[in-house]
Amino acid sequence: MTRVAVTSRSFSRHPVLRRELLARYPDAVFNDSGLVLAGDALIRFLDGHDKAITGLEKLDAGVFAALPKLKVIAKYGVGFDMIDLAAMARVGVRLGWTGGTNKRSVAELVIALAIALLRHVRNANRAVEAGTWPQFPGRQLSDRVVGVVGCGHVGKDVARLLRAFDCRVLVHDIRDFPDFYRRHGVEPTGLERLLKESDVVTLHLPLDVSTRNILSAARLSLLKPEAILINAARGGLVDEQALKAMLKSGRLAGAACDVFADEPPADLELVRLPNFIATPHIGGAAEEAALAMGRAAIAGLEDNRIPEPGVHPEGY
């Protein structure tokens, strides 16, 4: 009998996903501890199992070497930067992964954060809570220039939603999507030009050696003082110290991050800035997205393949 273990806490506490998985794998075990499994604890939990559904757990060469029986990892969620795919391929472990399962959930959060920053929603709310009633003149999202860095599943969906606001959309990606650009009136451009011209910049990239710290201090300095920045993709894409300095000095109007280099973020000075909005990695936390991601992971226990650069998963 195939033995399945679920390390993801979010999947484990979802009653519908538990029920649907148990219908296929009656002996499946779940991470009900409420703890993030890592290192030896992760190995002990997975030991003796043939397949696993994982979320944000770190799976490196040491984990794979310690689990010779493990043959399939099905991913709950779309990010795979926590998995050493090369090590996974070397030992013949297969990956079940589906891109785009949470794209609308993340895209809607991006729109919400953009409007909240432009209209000073966070500060206005706090003022009313404090018993005051000041005015907070803001700006509309409509007719703004929005730069989308990364035109994968989420980036494309953000561009689609922005059509309703009559935004001019600039896109930067290492790949080319001419049909999508034509169909949605999107302008492909270089990263530096996008940063210089955009009123709103939103990141939609995976985290790897080529994208880590892609918004360095030098690149952040290209942004207009009245611009806002949103990162609902991956922590580590932005130099958070340089971002904090720009926000404190007024060199950048505002920023919002749903993801951080370290989670939860230890830099409370950053998250408490009045022109910064922090959310706790909730981009894919909509109920609809949770179901889609979970069902894709269940399917991935059977529909999977050995990771192959340039082929599977996308962006690898």
C-alpha positions as CSV (number, residue, x, y, z in Angstrom):
1,M,0.0,0.0,0.0
2,T,1.2,3.5,-0.9
3,R,2.1,5.5,2.2
4,V,1.5,9.3,1.9
5,A,2.6,12.0,4.4
6,V,1.5,15.6,4.4
7,T,4.0,18.1,5.8
8,S,2.1,21.2,4.9
9,R,0.2,22.7,7.9
10,S,-2.3,24.5,5.7
11,F,-3.2,21.4,3.8
12,S,-3.3,19.4,7.0
13,R,-5.9,21.6,8.7
14,H,-8.1,21.9,5.7
15,P,-11.1,19.6,6.2
16,V,-12.1,19.3,2.6
17,L,-8.6,18.5,1.4
18,R,-8.1,16.0,4.2
19,R,-11.3,14.2,3.3
20,E,-10.4,14.1,-0.4
21,L,-6.9,12.8,0.2
22,L,-8.1,10.1,2.6
23,A,-10.6,8.9,0.1
24,R,-7.7,8.0,-2.2
25,Y,-5.1,7.2,0.4
26,P,-6.8,6.0,3.6
27,D,-3.5,5.7,5.6
28,A,-2.3,9.2,4.8
29,V,-0.8,11.0,7.8
30,F,-0.9,14.8,8.4
31,N,1.2,17.4,10.2
32,D,-1.2,18.2,13.0
33,S,1.5,19.5,15.3
34,G,1.1,23.1,14.0
35,L,4.9,23.3,13.7
36,V,7.0,23.9,10.7
37,L,8.9,20.7,10.1
38,A,12.6,21.1,9.3
39,G,15.8,19.1,9.4
40,D,15.7,15.9,11.5
41,A,12.0,16.5,12.5
42,L,11.1,16.6,8.8
43,I,13.1,13.5,8.1
44,R,11.4,11.6,11.0
45,F,8.0,12.6,9.8
46,L,8.6,11.5,6.2
47,D,10.5,8.4,7.0
48,G,9.0,5.2,5.6
49,H,6.6,7.1,3.2
50,D,6.5,6.6,-0.5
51,K,5.0,10.0,-1.4
52,A,4.5,13.4,0.3
53,I,2.6,16.6,-0.1
54,T,4.8,19.5,1.0
55,G,4.4,23.3,1.3
56,L,7.1,25.6,2.5
57,E,9.3,22.9,4.0
58,K,13.0,22.9,3.0
59,L,13.9,19.8,1.0
60,D,17.6,19.7,0.4
61,A,20.1,17.0,-0.6
62,G,20.5,15.8,3.0
63,V,16.7,15.2,3.3
64,F,16.5,13.3,0.1
65,A,19.6,11.2,1.0
66,A,18.0,10.3,4.3
67,L,14.7,9.1,2.7
68,P,15.5,6.4,0.1
69,K,11.9,5.2,0.1
70,L,10.5,8.6,-0.9
71,K,9.7,8.6,-4.6
72,V,7.2,11.5,-5.1
73,I,6.9,15.0,-3.8
74,A,3.6,16.8,-4.7
75,K,3.8,20.5,-4.2
76,Y,1.0,22.4,-2.3
77,G,1.5,25.8,-3.8
78,V,3.4,27.0,-6.8
79,G,6.8,28.1,-5.4
80,F,9.6,25.6,-5.6
81,D,12.5,27.6,-4.3
82,M,12.5,25.6,-1.0
83,I,13.2,22.4,-3.0
84,D,16.7,21.5,-4.2
85,L,15.5,20.3,-7.6
86,A,18.9,19.2,-8.8
87,A,19.3,17.0,-5.8
88,M,15.8,15.7,-6.2
89,A,16.6,14.7,-9.8
90,R,19.9,13.0,-8.9
91,V,18.1,10.5,-6.6
92,G,15.2,10.0,-9.0
93,V,12.4,11.6,-6.8
94,R,9.5,12.8,-9.0
95,L,7.8,16.2,-8.7
96,G,4.0,16.7,-8.9
97,W,3.6,20.5,-9.6
98,T,0.9,22.6,-11.3
99,G,1.6,26.3,-12.0
100,G,-1.0,29.1,-11.7
101,T,-3.3,27.4,-9.2
102,N,-3.3,30.5,-6.9
103,K,-2.9,33.2,-9.6
104,R,-6.2,35.0,-9.1
105,S,-5.9,35.0,-5.3
106,V,-2.4,36.6,-5.6
107,A,-3.4,39.0,-8.4
108,E,-6.4,40.3,-6.4
109,L,-4.2,40.9,-3.3
110,V,-1.9,42.9,-5.5
111,I,-4.7,45.1,-6.7
112,A,-6.0,45.5,-3.1
113,L,-2.5,46.5,-1.9
114,A,-2.0,49.0,-4.7
115,I,-5.3,50.7,-3.9
116,A,-4.6,50.7,-0.2
117,L,-1.3,52.3,-0.7
118,L,-2.5,54.9,-3.2
119,R,-5.5,55.8,-1.0
120,H,-3.6,55.7,2.3
121,V,-6.1,53.2,3.7
122,R,-3.9,51.9,6.5
123,N,-3.2,55.3,7.9
124,A,-6.8,56.5,7.5
125,N,-8.1,53.5,9.4
126,R,-5.6,54.1,12.2
127,A,-6.6,57.8,12.4
128,V,-10.3,56.9,12.8
129,E,-9.4,54.3,15.4
130,A,-7.5,57.0,17.3
131,G,-10.7,59.2,17.4
132,T,-9.6,61.6,14.7
133,W,-11.2,62.4,11.3
134,P,-8.5,63.8,9.0
135,Q,-8.5,63.8,5.2
136,F,-6.0,61.7,3.3
137,P,-5.8,62.9,-0.3
138,G,-4.7,60.0,-2.4
139,R,-4.4,58.9,-6.0
140,Q,-6.5,56.5,-8.1
141,L,-5.1,53.3,-9.6
142,S,-7.0,54.2,-12.8
143,D,-4.8,55.5,-15.6
144,R,-1.6,54.8,-13.7
145,V,1.5,53.3,-15.4
146,V,2.0,49.9,-13.8
147,G,5.1,47.8,-14.2
148,V,4.8,44.1,-13.9
149,V,8.1,42.4,-13.4
150,G,7.6,38.8,-14.4
151,C,4.9,37.7,-16.8
152,G,4.2,34.2,-15.6
153,H,0.8,33.0,-14.4
154,V,0.3,35.7,-11.8
155,G,1.9,38.5,-13.8
156,K,-0.4,37.8,-16.7
157,D,-3.4,37.7,-14.4
158,V,-2.5,41.1,-12.8
159,A,-2.2,42.5,-16.3
160,R,-5.7,41.3,-17.2
161,L,-7.2,42.8,-14.0
162,L,-5.5,46.1,-14.7
163,R,-7.4,46.5,-18.0
164,A,-10.5,47.4,-15.9
165,F,-8.6,50.4,-14.5
166,D,-7.4,51.6,-17.9
167,C,-3.8,51.3,-16.8
168,R,-0.8,51.4,-19.1
169,V,0.9,48.1,-18.4
170,L,4.7,47.6,-18.9
171,V,6.0,44.1,-18.5
172,H,9.5,42.8,-18.1
173,D,10.3,39.1,-18.5
174,I,13.3,37.0,-19.8
175,R,10.7,35.2,-22.0
176,D,8.6,36.6,-24.7
177,F,4.8,36.4,-24.9
178,P,3.9,38.3,-28.1
179,D,0.4,36.9,-28.4
180,F,-0.4,37.9,-24.8
181,Y,1.1,41.3,-25.2
182,R,-1.0,42.0,-28.4
183,R,-4.2,40.6,-26.9
184,H,-4.0,42.7,-23.7
185,G,-2.3,45.8,-24.9
186,V,0.8,45.1,-22.8
187,E,4.1,46.8,-23.5
188,P,7.3,44.6,-23.1
189,T,10.3,46.6,-21.9
190,G,13.6,46.4,-20.1
191,L,13.7,46.3,-16.4
192,E,15.4,49.7,-15.9
193,R,12.9,51.5,-18.2
194,L,10.0,49.9,-16.4
195,L,11.4,51.0,-13.0
196,K,11.9,54.6,-14.2
197,E,8.5,55.0,-15.9
198,S,6.1,53.1,-13.6
199,D,3.8,54.6,-10.9
200,V,3.2,51.1,-9.5
201,V,5.7,48.3,-9.7
202,T,4.7,44.7,-8.8
203,L,7.0,41.7,-8.7
204,H,6.0,38.3,-9.9
205,L,9.2,36.2,-10.1
206,P,10.4,33.0,-8.7
207,L,13.4,33.2,-6.3
208,D,16.6,31.8,-7.7
209,V,20.3,32.8,-8.2
210,S,19.3,35.1,-11.1
211,T,16.5,36.9,-9.3
212,R,17.8,37.1,-5.7
213,N,18.0,40.8,-4.8
214,I,17.0,41.8,-8.3
215,L,15.7,45.0,-6.9
216,S,19.0,46.1,-5.3
217,A,19.6,49.5,-3.9
218,A,20.8,50.7,-7.3
219,R,17.7,49.5,-9.0
220,L,15.4,50.8,-6.3
221,S,16.9,54.2,-6.8
222,L,15.5,54.3,-10.4
223,L,11.9,54.4,-9.0
224,K,10.1,57.7,-9.1
225,P,9.7,59.3,-5.6
226,E,5.9,59.1,-6.0
227,A,6.0,55.4,-7.0
228,I,4.9,52.5,-5.0
229,L,6.3,49.0,-4.9
230,I,4.5,45.7,-4.2
231,N,6.1,42.3,-3.6
232,A,3.7,39.4,-3.3
233,A,6.0,36.9,-5.0
234,R,9.0,35.8,-3.0
235,G,11.1,37.2,-0.2
236,G,14.6,37.9,-1.2
237,L,13.8,39.7,-4.4
238,V,14.1,43.1,-2.8
239,D,16.9,44.7,-0.8
240,E,14.8,45.3,2.3
241,Q,17.3,47.6,4.0
242,A,17.5,49.8,1.0
243,L,13.7,49.8,0.7
244,K,13.4,50.9,4.3
245,A,15.8,53.7,3.9
246,M,14.0,55.0,0.8
247,L,10.6,54.8,2.6
248,K,11.9,56.6,5.7
249,S,13.5,59.4,3.7
250,G,10.5,59.9,1.4
251,R,12.5,58.9,-1.6
252,L,9.7,56.3,-2.3
253,A,6.0,57.0,-1.6
254,G,5.0,53.5,-0.4
255,A,5.5,49.8,-0.5
256,A,3.7,46.6,0.4
257,C,5.2,43.2,1.0
258,D,3.3,39.9,1.5
259,V,6.6,38.1,1.5
260,F,10.0,38.7,3.2
261,A,13.5,37.3,3.1
262,D,12.9,35.9,6.7
263,E,9.4,35.1,7.7
264,P,8.1,36.4,10.0
265,P,10.1,39.5,9.4
266,A,12.4,40.5,12.3
267,D,12.7,44.1,11.1
268,L,9.8,45.7,12.9
269,E,11.0,49.1,12.1
270,L,10.3,48.4,8.4
271,V,6.8,46.9,9.0
272,R,5.8,49.7,11.3
273,L,6.6,52.5,8.8
274,P,3.4,54.5,8.0
275,N,4.0,54.2,4.2
276,F,4.5,50.4,4.3
277,I,1.9,47.6,4.4
278,A,3.0,44.1,5.6
279,T,0.8,41.0,5.2
280,P,1.7,37.5,6.4
281,H,2.2,35.6,3.1
282,I,-1.5,35.5,2.4
283,G,-1.3,35.8,-1.4
284,G,-2.5,32.3,-2.0
285,A,-4.7,32.1,1.2
286,A,-8.0,32.6,-0.4
287,E,-10.3,29.6,0.1
288,E,-10.7,29.1,-3.7
289,A,-6.9,29.1,-4.1
290,A,-6.4,26.7,-1.2
291,L,-8.8,24.2,-2.7
292,A,-7.2,24.5,-6.2
293,M,-3.6,24.1,-4.8
294,G,-4.6,21.2,-2.6
295,R,-6.4,19.4,-5.4
296,A,-3.5,19.9,-7.7
297,A,-1.2,18.5,-5.0
298,I,-3.4,15.4,-4.7
299,A,-3.4,14.9,-8.4
300,G,0.4,15.4,-8.4
301,L,0.8,12.3,-6.3
302,E,0.0,10.3,-9.5
303,D,0.8,12.9,-12.2
304,N,4.5,13.7,-11.8
305,R,7.9,13.7,-13.4
306,I,11.6,14.0,-12.5
307,P,12.6,17.7,-12.5
308,E,14.3,18.7,-15.7
309,P,15.9,22.2,-16.3
310,G,13.9,24.2,-18.8
311,V,11.1,21.7,-18.9
312,H,9.5,20.9,-15.5
313,P,8.7,22.8,-13.4
314,E,8.2,26.1,-15.3
315,G,11.0,28.5,-14.7
316,Y,13.5,25.8,-13.6
